[in-house]
Amino acid sequence: MKEQRFDVWAAGATYERYMGRWSRLAAEEFATWLNCADNLRWLDVGCGTGVLSAVVTARCRPRMVVGIDRSEGFVGSARAAVPLSTHCIVADAMSLPVRDETWDVAVSGLTLNFLPEPTAAVAEMARVVRTGGLVAAYVWDYAEGMGFLRRFWDAAIETDPSAVALDEGRRFAVCRPERLSKVWADAGLVDVSTAPIEVPTVFADFADLWEPFLAGQGPAPGYVASLTPADRDQVRDALSAAVPRRLDGSIALTARAWAVSGRRAVHSGASCAPAAPEEAGGALGDHRLPGDHRPGSLGARGGGGQNAHGRSRILSRCAAGIPGRAAEYRLRRSYGVCGAVVRKSRTRGLTWERNSSK
Ligand SMILES: C[S@@+](CC[C@H](N)C(=O)[O-])C[C@H]1O[C@@H](n2cnc3c(N)ncnc32)[C@H](O)[C@@H]1O
């Protein structure tokens, strides 16, 4: 997909009203559809403001969740939104800064269509999951089922025919189940399946629908920001005329996404089941999670669990903002995250940031 100058992802706070509130509903459905076992290591690619990471943390009883996104602004919002046990890193989905075969599940919500080469991005996700691990994603069906965006682009094209080049339904051919299946198969994944996810998008009134388009985040709001006030009003009026209203003025539409999943090929015993303790130890080398003093626990971030390997000492040093080479090395190894340093944040305890030395 060719990136457009309107594909802006910078201010996480304004994303919530535009898309985050609907993205969360889709993430809930997606997690239900995946129906994964407890105690897995999840990587959320293109985590944005942390919507899917938070849902996985709340619902899937994960062993570990790490979100990765290119936008520093969105990752900043994600860090403030996700539970303390979830980590968010600034990094490029096309070159994940994590080791091969160290995750049980790699997921991506509403992001695949924004990546320059979806098949390469999915192959990159496949690289980092263990044999038998799951790679799954969902994307809005911009061409048909994503009600308010479909109506927005139809209204925009009605008033400005050149907007057709920006129409997400035309740009993002990958957002159809056949294309998603092909991308997953081309990335070498097996047992590929797709499913529709439909969520209600109910707006209190037209202002509730329109105002988020003025906030500048994402392709449609980015396009609106480029219009003159008069042209913007024309699009608004065309959209207003196109949406059905209920008696109380509210607007009830639906948004459909397509979910896709597949597994990294395995010769026997394939499953989405959690790694057995000894298997997990193998995947992570000898390095368990910091503070991981009981099987299946992520351990406290910035707290320091007690165990025989001195992890509490490592965490104490990190929490004091002085990880030291040995501690930083261990933490990198534990998370399979390369090129990242642990920094102390006053409010969030330990956080991860990418540095240049990958
Ligand atoms: C529509 S948002 C989805 C965010 C979140 N997953 C959700 O469901 O709400 C798309 C996200 O893709 C991210 N993104 C775009 N290109 C990226 C890349 N090359 N690497 C990592 N993230 C990328 C953007 O920064 C943005 O946060």
The ligand as a Gaussian input file, in Angstrom:
#p B3LYP/6-31G(d) Opt

LIG

0 1
 C       -5.758000       2.489000      12.458000
 S       -4.415000       2.522000      13.558000
 C       -4.744000       1.029000      14.485000
 C       -4.240000       1.122000      15.896000
 C       -4.715000       0.014000      16.832000
 N       -4.164000      -1.274000      16.471000
 C       -6.209000      -0.046000      16.913000
 O       -6.773000      -1.091000      16.582000
 O       -6.814000       0.913000      17.323000
 C       -3.051000       2.066000      12.534000
 C       -1.737000       2.062000      13.293000
 O       -0.712000       1.556000      12.424000
 C        0.485000       2.203000      12.804000
 N        1.487000       2.010000      11.750000
 C        1.423000       2.432000      10.466000
 N        2.542000       2.049000       9.801000
 C        3.309000       1.380000      10.698000
 C        4.571000       0.728000      10.634000
 N        5.282000       0.699000       9.497000
 N        5.048000       0.137000      11.735000
 C        4.345000       0.149000      12.913000
 N        3.150000       0.739000      13.026000
 C        2.635000       1.346000      11.938000
 C        0.057000       3.634000      13.001000
 O        1.013000       4.379000      13.716000
 C       -1.262000       3.442000      13.729000
 O       -1.071000       3.437000      15.116000

